[in-house]
Amino acid sequence: MGRVFVIGSVFGALASVACAGAGVWLLNETGWGDDQEGVVWSALGVYFLGKAFFVGPMLAITAWAAEQKAAAPIVVERTAAAQGFQVPARAMPPDR
């Protein structure tokens, strides 16, 4: 588990909590109002609740995918070099 994944997961969790809190607060304050303005605020609260279940997980998944994509060329280039293929010197990353 790399640093990118940890940061993405932490900020994903924070985003989910913030969106869920905003949605609950909006629904609590409007109380499913009967007038037109209350309906708009209630819809916005439901939107934020739905967004809470989408934004956080997508941040974590994107961080995981970015970490996997960053590590993939290193593995491919070192494997190719180990099998005797010519790999340009500029393509080989330094050893970690």
Protein Blocks (a to p, Z undefined) as FASTA:
>chain_A
ZZklmmmmmmmmmmmmmmmmmmmmmmmmnoopabfklmmmmmmmmmmmmmmmmmmmmmmm
mmmmmmmmmmmmmmmmmmmmmnopacdfklpccdZZ
